[in-house]
Amino acid sequence: MTEKKLYDRLMLYKSKHGVTQEIKQNYLWALETLQKKNLLKEINKTS
């Protein structure tokens, strides 16, 4: 999943249910995890 798709899912959920603090925290966690995965992929490519 890309950051764009994750954001789109959040906005779709927000339009139907609203966003709680828990949903926001889960989104930020998922975003951080994606960024770490992408960083590890880049490091492995250059090694």
Buried (B, 14 or more C-beta within 10 A) or exposed (E): EEEEEBEEEBEEEEEEEEEEEEBEEEBEEBBEEBEEEEEEEEEEEEE
